[in-house]
Amino acid sequence: MKGKKRGWLLGVAIMLLLLSACSKKEKAGAEEIVPEPEEMEEVEMEESGEETEEDGSLRYQAPFTGVLKEEENWTRPVLATINNHPQARPQSGISQADIIYEFMAEGNVTRLLALFQSELPETVGPIRSARDYFIYLSKGMDAFYVAHGYSPDAQKLLANRYVDNVNGMQYDGTLFKRSTDRKAPHNSYITGENIIAAMEKVGASDEIAKVPPFAFHESIEDAKIGDSTSMIVVRFSSNKDFINTFSYDPETETYNRMVNGILTMDKGNGEQVGLSNIIVMEANHRTIDNVGRQSVDIESGGKAMLFQAGSVKELEWKNVDGFLVPVENGVPAKLVPGKTWIHVIPTYPGIANSVTYTP
C-alpha cells in the first residue's frame, strides 16, 4: 500500500510540474505576441503630426510677406532699383516683389525699389541708377543691391563696397541686357539667374542675415479696424504720371493700382499687381543739387498711414534696425499677409495734402 501511495503522489507531483511548465510557456508565448501597444502608439503619433500640419503650426512664415509656406526659405533678399518713368512702363518682375518702395528721385519723377525674397522673377527691370538713400535702405536690410548707374554720392558708396551689389555700368551687355523695344535708359534688364551669378561673382552671401521685425495678422478679419475705405489716391506731385490710385477688391481682399488710368501690370508674366497693404510714410526731403536730386531722411521716422482690408489707420513709422516699419502704440503695426507697397513722400506738403481716400 505504501508503495502504491508513494507512486500516486509522485504521479500527482509530476502532473503539477507539467501543468506549471505549460502555464509558464503560455505566459511566455503571450508576452512574445504583445507588440500591439507599440504599433498603436506609432499610429497615434502619425495622426497627431498630420493634424498639426493641417492647422498650419508646422508651416514657415515668409519674413517679408507673412504668408505661410510649407518649406523654409532663407535666401538673401534682393533690392533692385526699377525705372518708373512712363516710358519704362509696364515694368517686369514687380508682381513678384514682396515689397515695393516708391521714392522721389529728381524732377518730381519717382523710382521703385523692388524687394525680392519669397521668389526671384525670371526678368527684372528696366533697372535704373542708384541713389545714396536707396543704398542705405539696402544696407539696413542686408539686401543684395541691383542698379544700373549712380549719382555721385551713390557712386562713392558703391565703389567702397558699402553694400554687396552689382551695377550695370560694369556689366552692361553681360549680366545686364538691353531690350530692343525701348530706348536707353529705359531698356536695361537683368534676369534672376544673372542676379544669382552676380552674387557669386562678387563673393556675396546668398543667405538671409537679418529677419525683418514685421508683425502680421492671423486673419484678414482682424485687420478690419479703422475707417473703411475702398479707394486711395497718393500724389507725389501734380504730374498725373506719378499719382497712384488704389482700389480695394473685397473678393480678392487685395488692392490693385492704377496710374494715369492704366492698371499696373507685370510685363514679365502678364499678371496684375495685387497688394495686401498700402503704406504711406512721411520723411524729410532736401534738394541737394541743380539737377534736383534729393536727400531723404530714412532714419528719423515720422507720420504714416496704413491701408489694409478696406480700412485705414493713422500711425507712425520708425527705422527699426535698418527696416522701415509702421508702428502703432510703440510696437510694429500688424500687416495683412501678402505683398506691400510703401510710398515715402516729402514731409512738405505731407500726408494731409498728398493722400486722399473715399469709403
Disulfide bonds with the S-S distance in Angstrom:
none
